[in-house]
């Protein structure tokens, strides 16, 4: 059997009888209703001229139509190009031009962004829940006849996902049917716990983490129910988790920290919550411990991956977690730690994390030089720094490109951020380097504080100095309303560096 995502969706629909499978904004959607809609939308897209191999941009706030559109495009033989709905018109225009997409499927909230980005490009716009001149209602696609499955080769393009661009202009990552199929299957086998079938999903389904969560659900051998949030809100997450007796919840660290900042978190019992998977960015140990203190019986399982590895590569298994690590490699993935000359380093030594797998990207779209730089002899150079322990657990230190070199010594921003996050009045921290004529680079921190916090920047400087020593502690701390994050909830270091040009006045 070919490992294609169109076939995977078809098998998932046929595996179980009709049941309430998806809850969204007050309404249950039944599994066969969603299947029929996807088959008809596939016909509607084909009627618009979508051909096998075409790229179609899907830029939507979370809603049932996101997964329906993905499954419809795979059924029609096309490739999805998911884009987080928070991107700017300029960023979207770059993606449209680079990918060659002729259609954008969107939601009403972002029609203005899409129209600005697509101006003059001849791109057709299809929108859920909104009408505007030149915009085709999504409902019109569902009037078509069901489209028979168009089969594709396993190595054909299934998804063209653009990197977040935190270290440069976004590049298109080419992911194949087989790669995503195998990655989601390995994730299911590593993380599945029989009987745990109720999940709450606030992740953007257009992010690699959200996409792999969707595919893992399609791989499930049990009838699963999902509660989908349009976007994350801490109070609403708590309400939904309690009301639906949620057992599983994928989150990113920024969401976990927002939950911890919500006074009602922990006051509302969540006795059914067993596992929270955390990825996309490092999670401070203090946040993990505080979450588990407030929700007895729940356990956070950190994992690691990137878009280029089909979203996942390393996970902590239920019942076999090692706190502080992101787990062990999934089946089919091999992790090697290398020095700057490419030599393999032993356990315990920090170096660049390199990954070998059949699930790696096919390459960067129309960027052969970038591909050759990132994938060397079949091995992905991640740009992340970490080490393996004797048991094969991976520990992440930081991004190689975020490294601060102060006076000839390496300072990893995460070490400083973790020290700041230990302070009870700090809710989030971001650290960058500022060019300095004496030390080469100086360590600068930005923090957001809890309501009614009284700690001063000088006190935070002293706090970190007592914990991480003279070389690493920040010489400047700026208190801001919110530490900026990217559209995929990673600390936006590019924006922090821009803010240094006109630093906010310390409180």
C-alpha positions as CSV (number, residue, x, y, z in Angstrom):
1,X,0.0,0.0,0.0
2,X,1.3,3.4,-0.9
3,X,2.0,5.7,2.1
4,X,0.2,8.7,0.9
5,X,-1.8,11.2,3.0
6,X,-4.9,11.0,0.7
7,X,-5.0,7.2,1.4
8,X,-4.3,7.8,5.1
9,X,-7.4,10.1,5.3
10,X,-9.6,7.6,3.5
11,X,-8.5,4.8,5.8
12,X,-9.2,6.9,8.9
13,X,-12.7,7.6,7.7
14,X,-13.4,3.9,7.0
15,X,-11.8,2.7,10.3
16,X,-14.7,3.7,12.6
17,X,-18.4,4.1,12.5
18,X,-19.9,7.5,12.4
19,X,-19.4,9.3,15.7
20,X,-19.0,12.8,17.3
21,X,-15.3,13.4,16.5
22,X,-14.7,17.1,16.6
23,X,-16.0,19.9,18.9
24,X,-15.6,23.5,17.8
25,X,-17.2,26.6,19.2
26,X,-20.3,25.0,20.7
27,X,-21.0,22.3,18.0
28,X,-20.1,18.7,17.5
29,X,-19.1,17.5,14.0
30,X,-19.5,13.9,13.1
31,X,-16.8,11.9,11.5
32,X,-18.7,11.0,8.3
33,X,-20.0,14.5,7.9
34,X,-16.3,15.7,7.8
35,X,-15.4,13.0,5.4
36,X,-18.1,13.8,3.0
37,X,-17.3,17.5,3.1
38,X,-13.6,16.8,2.3
39,X,-14.5,14.6,-0.7
40,X,-16.8,17.4,-2.0
41,X,-14.3,20.1,-1.4
42,X,-11.8,18.1,-3.3
43,X,-14.2,18.1,-6.2
44,X,-14.7,21.9,-5.9
45,X,-11.0,22.5,-5.9
46,X,-10.6,20.4,-9.0
47,X,-13.3,22.4,-10.5
48,X,-11.3,25.5,-9.9
49,X,-8.5,24.0,-11.9
50,X,-6.3,22.5,-9.1
51,X,-4.1,19.8,-10.6
52,X,-2.0,17.1,-9.1
53,X,1.3,18.7,-7.9
54,X,-0.1,22.2,-7.5
55,X,0.6,24.1,-4.4
56,X,-2.4,25.7,-2.6
57,X,-1.9,28.2,0.2
58,X,-4.1,27.5,3.3
59,X,-4.0,30.5,5.6
60,X,-6.8,30.1,8.1
61,X,-7.6,30.6,11.7
62,X,-8.3,27.2,13.3
63,X,-11.7,25.8,12.3
64,X,-12.9,22.4,11.0
65,X,-12.4,23.6,7.5
66,X,-8.6,23.5,7.9
67,X,-8.3,19.7,8.2
68,X,-11.1,19.4,5.6
69,X,-9.1,21.5,3.2
70,X,-5.8,19.6,3.8
71,X,-7.6,16.2,3.2
72,X,-9.3,17.6,0.1
73,X,-6.1,18.8,-1.4
74,X,-4.3,15.5,-0.8
75,X,-7.3,13.7,-2.3
76,X,-7.0,16.0,-5.4
77,X,-3.3,15.2,-5.6
78,X,-2.2,18.7,-4.7
79,X,0.3,19.9,-2.0
80,X,-0.8,22.0,0.9
81,X,1.1,25.2,1.7
82,X,0.0,26.1,5.3
83,X,0.6,29.6,6.5
84,X,-0.1,30.9,10.0
85,X,-2.8,33.5,9.8
86,X,-0.7,36.0,11.8
87,X,1.9,36.7,9.1
88,X,2.1,40.1,7.4
89,X,1.0,40.9,3.9
90,X,4.7,41.2,2.8
91,X,5.5,37.7,4.2
92,X,2.5,36.2,2.5
93,X,3.3,37.8,-0.8
94,X,6.8,36.3,-0.6
95,X,5.3,32.9,-0.1
96,X,2.8,33.3,-3.0
97,X,5.5,34.4,-5.4
98,X,8.0,31.8,-4.2
99,X,5.6,28.8,-4.2
100,X,3.7,29.7,-7.4
101,X,0.4,29.0,-5.6
102,X,-2.6,30.1,-7.6
103,X,-5.2,29.7,-4.9
104,X,-5.4,30.9,-1.3
105,X,-8.0,29.3,1.1
106,X,-8.6,31.5,4.1
107,X,-11.0,32.7,6.7
108,X,-12.9,35.9,7.1
109,X,-10.5,37.4,9.7
110,X,-7.6,37.6,7.3
111,X,-9.3,38.4,4.0
112,X,-7.7,42.0,4.1
113,X,-4.2,40.6,4.6
114,X,-4.7,38.1,1.7
115,X,-6.1,40.6,-0.7
116,X,-3.2,43.0,0.0
117,X,-0.6,40.3,-0.4
118,X,-2.2,38.9,-3.6
119,X,-2.8,42.2,-5.3
120,X,-1.8,42.0,-9.0
121,X,-0.8,38.3,-8.8
122,X,-3.9,36.8,-10.3
123,X,-4.4,34.6,-7.3
124,X,-7.9,33.2,-6.5
125,X,-9.2,33.6,-3.0
126,X,-11.6,31.2,-1.3
127,X,-12.9,32.2,2.2
128,X,-14.8,30.5,5.0
129,X,-17.4,32.7,6.8
130,X,-17.0,35.9,4.8
131,X,-17.8,37.5,1.5
132,X,-16.0,40.3,-0.4
133,X,-15.6,41.3,-4.0
134,X,-13.6,38.7,-5.9
135,X,-13.7,36.2,-3.0
136,X,-15.3,32.8,-3.6
137,X,-17.4,31.5,-0.6
138,X,-16.0,28.2,0.7
139,X,-19.6,26.8,0.7
140,X,-19.5,26.9,-3.1
141,X,-16.7,24.3,-3.1
142,X,-19.0,21.9,-1.2
143,X,-21.6,22.0,-3.9
144,X,-19.4,19.8,-6.2
145,X,-19.6,16.1,-6.6
146,X,-17.3,14.0,-4.5
147,X,-13.9,13.5,-6.2
148,X,-12.4,10.0,-6.4
149,X,-9.0,9.7,-4.7
150,X,-6.1,10.7,-7.0
151,X,-3.2,8.6,-6.0
152,X,0.3,10.0,-5.9
153,X,3.8,8.6,-5.5
154,X,5.1,8.4,-1.9
155,X,8.0,10.7,-2.7
156,X,5.7,13.4,-4.2
157,X,5.3,16.7,-2.5
158,X,2.6,16.6,0.2
159,X,3.3,19.9,2.0
160,X,5.4,23.0,1.3
161,X,5.9,24.6,4.6
162,X,7.6,27.9,5.0
163,X,10.0,28.3,8.0
164,X,9.2,31.0,10.5
165,X,12.0,33.2,9.3
166,X,13.4,34.0,12.7
167,X,16.9,33.8,11.3
168,X,16.3,35.1,7.8
169,X,13.8,35.1,4.9
170,X,11.3,32.2,5.1
171,X,12.3,29.2,2.9
172,X,9.9,26.6,1.6
173,X,10.5,23.1,3.2
174,X,9.5,20.3,0.9
175,X,7.9,17.4,2.8
176,X,6.8,14.2,1.1
177,X,3.9,11.9,1.6
178,X,6.1,9.1,2.8
179,X,8.0,11.3,5.2
180,X,4.9,12.8,6.9
181,X,3.2,9.4,6.9
182,X,6.2,7.7,8.6
183,X,6.8,10.6,11.1
184,X,3.2,10.6,12.2
185,X,3.1,6.8,12.5
186,X,6.3,6.8,14.6
187,X,4.9,9.6,16.8
188,X,1.7,7.6,17.4
189,X,3.6,4.4,18.2
190,X,5.9,6.2,20.7
191,X,3.2,8.3,22.4
192,X,0.0,6.3,22.2
193,X,-1.6,5.3,25.5
194,X,-4.7,3.0,25.2
195,X,-7.8,4.6,26.5
196,X,-6.6,8.2,26.2
197,X,-8.7,9.5,23.4
198,X,-9.9,13.0,24.3
199,X,-7.6,15.9,23.2
200,X,-7.8,19.7,23.3
201,X,-6.0,21.4,20.4
202,X,-5.2,25.1,20.6
203,X,-2.1,24.8,18.3
204,X,-2.3,26.6,14.9
205,X,-3.0,23.7,12.5
206,X,-0.9,25.6,10.0
207,X,2.2,25.1,12.1
208,X,4.3,22.0,11.7
209,X,3.5,20.9,15.3
210,X,-0.2,21.4,14.6
211,X,0.0,19.5,11.3
212,X,1.7,16.5,12.9
213,X,-0.9,16.4,15.6
214,X,-3.5,16.3,12.9
215,X,-1.8,13.4,11.1
216,X,-1.2,11.4,14.4
217,X,-5.0,11.6,14.9
218,X,-5.5,10.2,11.4
219,X,-3.1,7.3,12.4
220,X,-5.0,6.5,15.6
221,X,-6.4,3.0,16.0
222,X,-9.0,4.2,18.5
223,X,-11.9,6.5,17.8
224,X,-10.6,9.9,19.1
225,X,-12.4,13.1,19.9
226,X,-10.8,16.5,19.6
227,X,-11.8,19.8,20.9
228,X,-10.4,22.5,18.6
229,X,-9.8,26.1,19.6
230,X,-9.8,28.9,17.0
231,X,-6.9,30.4,18.9
232,X,-5.4,30.0,22.3
233,X,-7.0,31.8,25.3
234,X,-5.9,30.6,28.8
235,X,-9.3,31.0,30.5
236,X,-11.1,29.3,27.6
237,X,-8.6,26.5,27.5
238,X,-9.2,25.8,31.2
239,X,-12.9,25.8,30.7
240,X,-12.8,23.5,27.8
241,X,-10.4,21.1,29.4
242,X,-12.7,20.8,32.5
243,X,-15.9,20.6,30.5
244,X,-14.7,17.9,28.1
245,X,-12.6,16.0,30.6
246,X,-9.6,16.4,28.4
247,X,-6.9,13.7,28.7
248,X,-4.3,14.9,26.2
249,X,-3.2,18.4,25.3
250,X,-0.4,19.5,22.9
251,X,0.9,22.9,23.9
252,X,3.9,25.2,23.3
253,X,5.9,26.8,26.2
254,X,4.4,30.2,25.6
255,X,0.9,28.7,26.1
256,X,2.0,26.9,29.2
257,X,3.4,30.1,30.7
258,X,0.2,32.0,29.9
259,X,-1.7,29.2,31.7
260,X,0.6,29.6,34.7
261,X,-0.1,33.4,34.7
262,X,-3.8,32.8,34.8
263,X,-5.0,32.9,38.5
264,X,-7.8,30.3,37.9
265,X,-5.3,27.7,36.6
266,X,-5.1,25.0,39.3
267,X,-8.2,26.2,41.0
268,X,-10.4,24.4,38.4
269,X,-9.8,20.7,38.8
270,X,-8.6,18.8,35.7
271,X,-8.5,15.3,37.1
272,X,-8.6,13.6,33.7
273,X,-5.6,15.4,32.2
274,X,-2.8,12.9,31.9
275,X,-0.3,14.1,29.3
276,X,0.7,17.5,27.8
277,X,3.1,17.4,24.9
278,X,5.3,20.4,24.6
279,X,7.4,21.4,21.6
280,X,8.5,24.2,19.2
281,X,10.7,25.9,21.9
282,X,12.5,25.0,25.1
283,X,10.3,24.8,28.3
284,X,11.9,26.1,31.5
285,X,12.1,23.4,34.2
286,X,10.4,25.8,36.6
287,X,7.3,26.0,34.3
288,X,7.1,22.3,34.0
289,X,7.3,21.8,37.8
290,X,4.7,24.5,38.5
291,X,2.3,23.1,35.9
292,X,2.5,19.7,37.4
293,X,2.1,21.0,40.9
294,X,-1.1,22.8,39.9
295,X,-2.5,19.8,38.0
296,X,-1.8,16.7,40.0
297,X,-1.7,13.6,37.8
298,X,-0.7,15.4,34.7
299,X,2.8,15.0,33.1
300,X,4.5,17.2,30.5
301,X,6.4,15.3,27.8
302,X,8.8,17.5,26.0
303,X,9.8,16.7,22.4
304,X,12.0,18.1,19.7
305,X,11.8,18.5,16.0
306,X,11.7,21.0,13.2
307,X,9.8,21.5,10.0
308,X,12.8,20.0,8.1
309,X,12.4,16.7,10.0
310,X,8.6,16.4,9.3
311,X,8.0,18.2,12.6
312,X,9.2,15.6,15.0
313,X,12.3,13.5,15.7
314,X,12.8,13.1,19.4
315,X,10.1,12.6,22.2
316,X,9.8,11.7,25.8
317,X,7.6,8.5,26.0
318,X,4.7,8.2,28.5
319,X,6.1,6.4,31.6
320,X,9.7,6.9,30.5
321,X,10.3,10.6,30.8
322,X,13.6,12.2,31.8
323,X,13.0,15.7,33.0
324,X,15.2,18.3,31.4
325,X,15.6,16.2,28.2
326,X,13.4,16.2,25.1
327,X,13.5,12.4,25.0
328,X,15.0,9.8,22.8
329,X,14.8,9.6,19.0
330,X,11.7,8.2,17.3
331,X,12.1,4.9,15.4
332,X,13.6,5.8,12.0
333,X,15.6,8.8,13.4
334,X,19.3,8.9,14.3
335,X,20.8,11.7,16.3
336,X,24.5,12.5,16.2
337,X,26.3,15.4,18.0
338,X,29.1,16.9,16.0
339,X,31.9,19.5,16.6
340,X,32.6,22.4,14.3
341,X,34.9,20.2,12.2
342,X,32.1,17.6,11.7
343,X,33.5,15.0,14.1
344,X,31.2,13.0,16.2
345,X,31.2,13.9,19.9
346,X,30.7,11.5,22.8
347,X,27.9,11.5,25.3
348,X,27.8,14.5,27.6
349,X,29.7,16.8,25.1
350,X,27.8,19.8,23.6
351,X,27.8,20.2,19.9
352,X,25.6,20.7,16.9
353,X,22.6,18.3,16.7
354,X,22.5,16.4,13.4
355,X,19.7,14.2,12.3
356,X,19.5,11.4,9.8
357,X,16.1,9.9,8.8
358,X,14.0,8.9,5.8
359,X,11.5,11.5,7.0
360,X,13.8,14.5,6.4
361,X,12.7,17.1,4.0
362,X,13.3,16.6,0.3
363,X,15.0,20.0,0.3
364,X,14.3,23.7,0.3
365,X,12.0,24.8,-2.5
366,X,14.0,26.3,-5.4
367,X,17.0,26.8,-3.1
368,X,19.7,24.2,-3.9
369,X,22.5,26.1,-2.2
370,X,20.5,26.3,1.1
371,X,19.7,22.6,0.8
372,X,23.3,21.6,0.3
373,X,24.3,23.7,3.3
374,X,21.7,22.2,5.6
375,X,21.8,18.6,4.5
376,X,25.4,17.2,4.3
377,X,25.8,13.5,3.3
378,X,22.2,12.8,4.0
379,X,22.3,14.4,7.5
380,X,20.5,17.5,8.6
381,X,22.6,20.1,10.3
382,X,20.0,21.6,12.6
383,X,21.9,24.7,13.9
384,X,20.8,23.7,17.4
385,X,23.3,22.9,20.2
386,X,22.8,20.0,22.6
387,X,24.2,16.7,23.9
388,X,23.2,13.1,24.4
389,X,23.5,11.3,27.7
390,X,24.6,7.7,28.1
391,X,21.0,6.5,27.8
392,X,20.5,8.3,24.4
393,X,18.3,11.1,25.8
394,X,18.8,14.5,24.0
395,X,19.3,17.7,26.0
396,X,18.9,21.0,24.1
397,X,21.2,23.9,25.0
398,X,20.2,26.6,22.5
399,X,20.3,27.8,18.9
400,X,23.7,28.0,17.4
401,X,22.8,31.3,15.7
402,X,21.5,32.8,19.0
403,X,24.8,32.2,20.8
404,X,26.2,35.3,22.5
405,X,30.0,35.5,22.7
406,X,30.9,37.7,25.7
407,X,34.6,38.3,26.3
408,X,35.4,35.2,24.4
409,X,33.0,33.0,26.4
410,X,29.9,31.4,25.0
411,X,26.6,32.5,26.6
412,X,23.4,30.6,25.6
413,X,20.3,32.8,25.9
414,X,18.3,29.9,27.3
415,X,20.5,29.6,30.3
416,X,19.9,33.3,31.2
417,X,16.1,33.0,30.4
418,X,15.8,29.9,32.6
419,X,17.5,31.8,35.5
420,X,15.1,34.8,35.1
421,X,12.1,32.5,34.9
422,X,13.0,31.1,38.3
423,X,12.0,34.4,39.8
424,X,8.3,34.2,41.0
425,X,7.4,37.6,39.5
426,X,8.7,36.9,36.0
427,X,6.2,35.4,33.5
428,X,8.4,35.4,30.4
429,X,11.9,36.3,29.4
430,X,13.8,36.8,26.2
431,X,17.6,37.3,25.9
432,X,19.7,38.7,23.0
433,X,23.2,40.0,22.6
434,X,24.1,43.7,22.0
435,X,27.4,44.6,20.2
436,X,29.8,46.0,22.7
437,X,33.3,47.5,22.0
438,X,34.8,46.0,25.2
439,X,33.4,42.5,25.5
440,X,32.4,41.9,21.9
441,X,28.7,41.3,22.9
442,X,26.8,42.2,26.0
443,X,23.9,40.1,27.4
444,X,20.6,42.0,27.4
445,X,17.3,40.6,28.8
446,X,13.7,41.6,28.3
447,X,11.1,40.4,30.8
448,X,7.4,40.6,31.3
449,X,6.1,40.5,34.9
450,X,3.2,39.1,36.8
451,X,0.4,41.6,37.8
452,X,1.3,43.6,40.9
453,X,5.0,42.6,40.6
454,X,7.4,44.9,42.4
455,X,10.8,43.5,41.4
456,X,13.2,46.0,39.7
457,X,15.6,45.5,36.8
458,X,18.5,45.8,39.2
459,X,17.1,43.2,41.5
460,X,16.7,40.8,38.5
461,X,20.3,41.4,37.5
462,X,21.4,40.5,41.0
463,X,19.1,37.5,41.0
464,X,20.6,36.1,37.8
465,X,24.2,36.9,38.8
466,X,23.7,34.8,42.0
467,X,22.5,31.8,39.9
468,X,24.6,31.8,36.7
469,X,27.8,33.7,37.5
470,X,29.7,36.7,36.3
471,X,30.0,35.8,32.6
472,X,26.4,35.0,31.8
473,X,24.3,37.4,33.8
474,X,22.6,40.2,31.9
475,X,24.0,43.7,32.3
476,X,20.7,45.2,31.2
477,X,17.1,44.1,32.0
478,X,14.2,45.8,30.3
479,X,10.7,45.4,31.7
480,X,8.1,45.3,28.9
481,X,4.4,44.5,28.7
482,X,4.9,41.3,26.8
483,X,8.0,39.6,25.4
484,X,7.3,39.3,21.7
485,X,6.8,35.9,20.1
486,X,6.6,34.9,16.4
487,X,3.5,33.7,14.7
488,X,4.4,30.2,15.9
489,X,5.0,31.2,19.5
490,X,8.7,31.3,19.6
491,X,10.6,34.1,21.3
492,X,11.0,36.7,18.5
493,X,14.7,37.5,18.9
494,X,14.8,39.5,15.7
495,X,12.2,41.9,17.1
496,X,14.1,42.1,20.4
497,X,17.3,43.1,18.6
498,X,15.4,45.8,16.8
499,X,14.0,47.0,20.1
500,X,17.6,47.5,21.3
501,X,18.0,50.3,18.7
502,X,15.6,52.3,20.9
503,X,15.6,50.5,24.2
504,X,12.6,50.9,26.5
505,X,13.3,52.9,29.6
506,X,13.8,50.5,32.6
507,X,11.0,50.6,35.0
